[in-house]
Amino acid sequence: MDLGLTGKRALVLASSRGLGLGVATKLVEEGAHVLLTGRDAARLAAAAADLTARGPGRADYALVDLAAPEAVAALAAEAEAKLGGVDILVNNSGGPAPGPVSASTPEAWRSGFGAMVEPIVALTNLLLPGMRARGWGRVLTLASSGVEQPIPNLGLSNGLRSALAGWSKTLAAEVAADGVTVNMLLPGRIHTDRVDELDAAAAKRAGKTPEEIATASRATIPAGRYGRVEEFAAVAAFLCGVPASYVTGSKLRCDGGMIRGL
């Protein structure tokens, strides 16, 4: 299927590794010009060079910490300079530390909101006018299965990403008539460094090995395994493509059947 992404300009947040890099890789494979972002200059430079060498699209990068003051405006300006405009925005962020929500503090909530919610909303608002003026755009927010089925010991993540779900659904209705789609993609247990970190934390709490935790986790997934980044990225690329023009205001799971709710 031709996704119609040749020549499209995409800004992918938190894309030096993990799901963000996976999505960026797939967009470049589909012919897009992608701007990677993150806080590790060496990792970003290496990833951008690798993706450009592979083609058929190409990649640049921007060094940014979106929690820093003025970082959002600076990134929007850099994206305009390096891409010439943004057709596709893939919102992505790391998650807060695991822990019981009953022990969470107001400071932790404020810090999490400032890192995971506020910059995404602000950056989207800066880039939307260009998309609406051109009559075409994609806003895709990568979240978590915890939006639909709260994950134990990840209360901060469950709450903050659910705030983004409400924002995304509301925004979708406001911009649909302008040719801009707004969706969320919810990963289940996709095998990334973050999943390994969570398994290690669970193992420490339970007095087990990380492999024992991973084996038990895989047993709860109908597909019987963790997902691959490439599988997740393929779904993301479809939602960013031309054939998905009538899909908006949706939350799509990529979880191997893990979430049992309707």
C-alpha positions as CSV (number, residue, x, y, z in Angstrom):
1,M,0.0,0.0,0.0
2,D,1.3,3.5,-0.9
3,L,0.9,5.6,2.2
4,G,1.4,8.8,0.3
5,L,4.2,9.9,2.6
6,T,6.8,10.7,0.0
7,G,8.0,14.3,0.6
8,K,5.9,14.7,3.7
9,R,7.6,16.5,6.6
10,A,7.4,14.8,10.0
11,L,8.5,15.9,13.5
12,V,8.8,12.9,15.8
13,L,9.4,13.6,19.5
14,A,11.6,11.5,21.7
15,S,13.0,9.6,18.7
16,S,16.6,8.8,19.5
17,R,15.5,5.3,20.5
18,G,12.6,3.0,21.3
19,L,9.1,3.6,19.8
20,G,9.9,7.1,18.7
21,L,12.9,5.9,16.6
22,G,10.9,3.0,15.3
23,V,8.2,5.3,14.0
24,A,10.8,7.7,12.5
25,T,12.5,4.8,10.8
26,K,9.2,3.7,9.2
27,L,8.4,7.2,8.0
28,V,11.8,7.6,6.4
29,E,11.3,4.2,4.7
30,E,8.0,5.6,3.3
31,G,9.8,8.6,1.8
32,A,9.2,11.3,4.5
33,H,11.7,13.9,5.7
34,V,11.9,13.4,9.4
35,L,13.2,15.6,12.2
36,L,14.4,13.4,15.1
37,T,14.4,14.9,18.6
38,G,15.9,14.1,22.0
39,R,18.6,15.0,24.5
40,D,21.5,12.8,23.4
41,A,23.3,14.5,20.5
42,A,25.6,11.6,19.7
43,R,22.7,9.1,19.5
44,L,20.6,11.5,17.4
45,A,23.4,12.2,15.0
46,A,24.1,8.6,14.5
47,A,20.4,7.7,14.0
48,A,19.9,10.6,11.5
49,A,22.9,9.5,9.5
50,D,21.8,5.9,9.4
51,L,18.2,6.7,8.3
52,T,19.4,9.1,5.6
53,A,21.8,6.5,4.3
54,R,19.0,3.9,4.1
55,G,16.4,6.3,2.5
56,P,14.4,6.8,0.5
57,G,13.4,9.7,2.7
58,R,15.9,11.4,5.0
59,A,16.4,12.5,8.6
60,D,17.7,15.6,10.4
61,Y,17.7,16.1,14.2
62,A,17.2,18.7,16.9
63,L,18.6,18.5,20.3
64,V,15.9,19.5,22.8
65,D,14.6,19.0,26.3
66,L,10.9,19.9,26.1
67,A,10.7,20.4,29.8
68,A,13.0,23.3,29.6
69,P,11.6,26.9,29.4
70,E,11.2,28.2,25.9
71,A,12.1,24.8,24.4
72,V,8.7,24.3,22.7
73,A,8.9,27.6,20.7
74,A,12.6,26.9,19.9
75,L,11.8,23.4,18.5
76,A,8.8,24.7,16.4
77,A,11.2,27.3,14.9
78,E,13.9,24.7,14.2
79,A,11.4,22.4,12.6
80,E,10.3,25.2,10.3
81,A,13.9,25.9,9.4
82,K,15.0,22.3,8.8
83,L,11.8,20.9,7.3
84,G,10.2,23.9,5.8
85,G,7.0,23.2,7.7
86,V,5.5,20.3,9.5
87,D,2.8,18.0,8.0
88,I,3.0,15.3,10.6
89,L,3.6,15.6,14.3
90,V,4.2,12.4,16.3
91,N,3.9,13.3,20.0
92,N,5.9,11.0,22.2
93,S,7.4,11.2,25.7
94,G,9.1,9.1,28.3
95,G,7.2,7.9,31.3
96,P,7.5,8.8,35.0
97,A,9.0,6.5,37.5
98,P,6.9,3.6,38.6
99,G,5.3,3.6,42.0
100,P,2.0,3.3,43.9
101,V,-0.3,6.2,43.1
102,S,-1.3,6.4,46.7
103,A,2.2,7.5,47.5
104,S,2.4,10.1,44.7
105,T,3.0,13.7,45.6
106,P,1.6,17.0,44.2
107,E,5.1,17.8,43.1
108,A,5.4,14.6,41.1
109,W,2.1,15.3,39.4
110,R,3.2,18.9,38.5
111,S,6.5,17.7,37.3
112,G,4.9,14.9,35.2
113,F,2.4,17.3,33.7
114,G,5.1,19.7,32.8
115,A,7.1,17.0,31.1
116,M,4.5,14.8,29.5
117,V,1.4,16.9,28.8
118,E,2.1,20.7,28.7
119,P,4.8,20.6,26.0
120,I,2.8,18.3,23.7
121,V,-0.2,20.5,23.9
122,A,1.8,23.7,23.4
123,L,3.8,22.3,20.4
124,T,0.7,21.0,18.7
125,N,-0.9,24.4,19.0
126,L,2.1,26.0,17.4
127,L,2.1,23.6,14.4
128,L,-1.6,23.3,13.8
129,P,-2.1,26.6,12.0
130,G,0.2,25.6,9.2
131,M,-1.5,22.2,8.8
132,R,-4.9,23.8,8.7
133,A,-3.8,26.4,6.2
134,R,-2.5,23.7,3.9
135,G,-5.6,21.6,4.3
136,W,-3.7,18.5,5.4
137,G,-2.0,17.3,8.6
138,R,-1.5,14.5,11.0
139,V,-1.2,14.7,14.8
140,L,-0.5,11.3,16.3
141,T,0.1,10.9,20.0
142,L,1.9,7.8,21.3
143,A,0.5,6.9,24.7
144,S,0.1,3.6,26.6
145,S,-2.4,0.8,27.1
146,G,-2.8,2.3,30.6
147,V,-5.2,4.8,29.0
148,E,-7.8,2.1,28.6
149,Q,-6.7,-0.4,31.3
150,P,-4.7,1.3,34.1
151,I,-1.4,-0.5,34.7
152,P,-0.6,-1.3,38.3
153,N,2.2,0.7,39.9
154,L,2.1,3.2,37.0
155,G,-0.5,5.6,38.4
156,L,1.3,8.8,37.3
157,S,1.6,7.5,33.8
158,N,-2.0,6.3,33.7
159,G,-3.4,9.6,34.8
160,L,-1.2,11.9,32.7
161,R,-1.6,10.0,29.5
162,S,-5.4,9.8,30.1
163,A,-5.3,13.6,30.2
164,L,-3.8,13.5,26.7
165,A,-6.6,11.2,25.6
166,G,-9.2,13.7,26.5
167,W,-7.3,16.5,24.8
168,S,-6.7,14.5,21.7
169,K,-10.4,13.5,21.3
170,T,-11.5,17.1,21.8
171,L,-9.0,18.5,19.3
172,A,-9.9,16.0,16.6
173,A,-13.4,17.4,16.3
174,E,-12.1,21.0,16.1
175,V,-9.7,20.4,13.2
176,A,-11.3,17.5,11.2
177,A,-12.9,19.8,8.6
178,D,-9.5,21.3,7.8
179,G,-8.1,18.0,6.7
180,V,-6.1,17.4,9.9
181,T,-6.5,14.0,11.7
182,V,-5.8,13.6,15.4
183,N,-5.4,10.1,16.8
184,M,-3.7,8.2,19.6
185,L,-1.8,4.9,19.3
186,L,-1.6,2.8,22.4
187,P,1.2,0.3,22.7
188,G,0.9,-2.8,24.9
189,R,4.0,-4.7,25.7
190,I,6.2,-3.7,22.8
191,H,9.8,-4.8,23.5
192,T,11.8,-1.6,24.2
193,D,14.4,-0.5,26.8
194,R,11.4,1.0,28.7
195,V,9.7,-2.4,29.0
196,D,12.9,-4.0,30.1
197,E,13.2,-1.3,32.8
198,L,9.7,-1.9,34.0
199,D,10.2,-5.6,34.1
200,A,13.4,-5.1,36.1
201,A,11.5,-2.9,38.6
202,A,8.8,-5.4,38.9
203,A,11.3,-8.2,39.5
204,K,13.0,-6.2,42.3
205,R,9.6,-5.7,44.0
206,A,8.7,-9.3,43.7
207,G,12.1,-10.8,44.5
208,K,12.2,-12.5,41.1
209,T,14.3,-12.3,38.0
210,P,13.4,-10.0,35.1
211,E,13.0,-13.1,32.9
212,E,10.5,-14.6,35.3
213,I,8.5,-11.4,35.2
214,A,8.7,-11.2,31.4
215,T,7.6,-14.8,31.1
216,A,4.6,-14.2,33.3
217,S,3.8,-11.0,31.4
218,R,3.9,-12.8,28.0
219,A,1.5,-15.4,29.4
220,T,-1.2,-12.6,29.8
221,I,-1.0,-11.6,26.1
222,P,-3.1,-13.7,23.7
223,A,-0.4,-13.4,21.1
224,G,2.0,-15.0,23.5
225,R,4.8,-12.6,23.1
226,Y,5.9,-9.0,23.3
227,G,5.4,-6.9,20.2
228,R,8.2,-5.7,17.9
229,V,8.9,-2.1,17.4
230,E,8.6,-2.6,13.7
231,E,5.0,-3.8,14.1
232,F,4.0,-0.8,16.2
233,A,5.7,1.6,13.7
234,A,3.8,0.2,10.8
235,V,0.5,1.0,12.4
236,A,1.8,4.5,13.2
237,A,2.8,5.1,9.7
238,F,-0.6,4.1,8.4
239,L,-2.3,6.5,10.7
240,C,0.1,9.2,9.4
241,G,-0.6,8.4,5.8
242,V,-3.1,9.5,3.1
243,P,-5.2,6.3,3.2
244,A,-6.1,7.0,6.9
245,S,-7.7,10.3,6.1
246,Y,-11.1,9.3,7.5
247,V,-9.6,8.0,10.8
248,T,-9.7,10.7,13.5
249,G,-10.5,11.1,17.1
250,S,-9.6,7.4,17.6
251,K,-7.5,5.4,20.1
252,L,-6.0,2.4,18.3
253,R,-4.3,-0.4,20.3
254,C,-1.3,-2.3,19.2
255,D,-1.1,-4.8,22.0
256,G,-1.4,-8.4,20.8
257,G,-4.9,-8.6,22.3
258,M,-3.6,-7.8,25.8
259,I,-6.4,-5.3,26.7
260,R,-9.5,-7.4,27.2
261,G,-12.1,-4.5,27.3
262,L,-14.3,-3.9,24.4
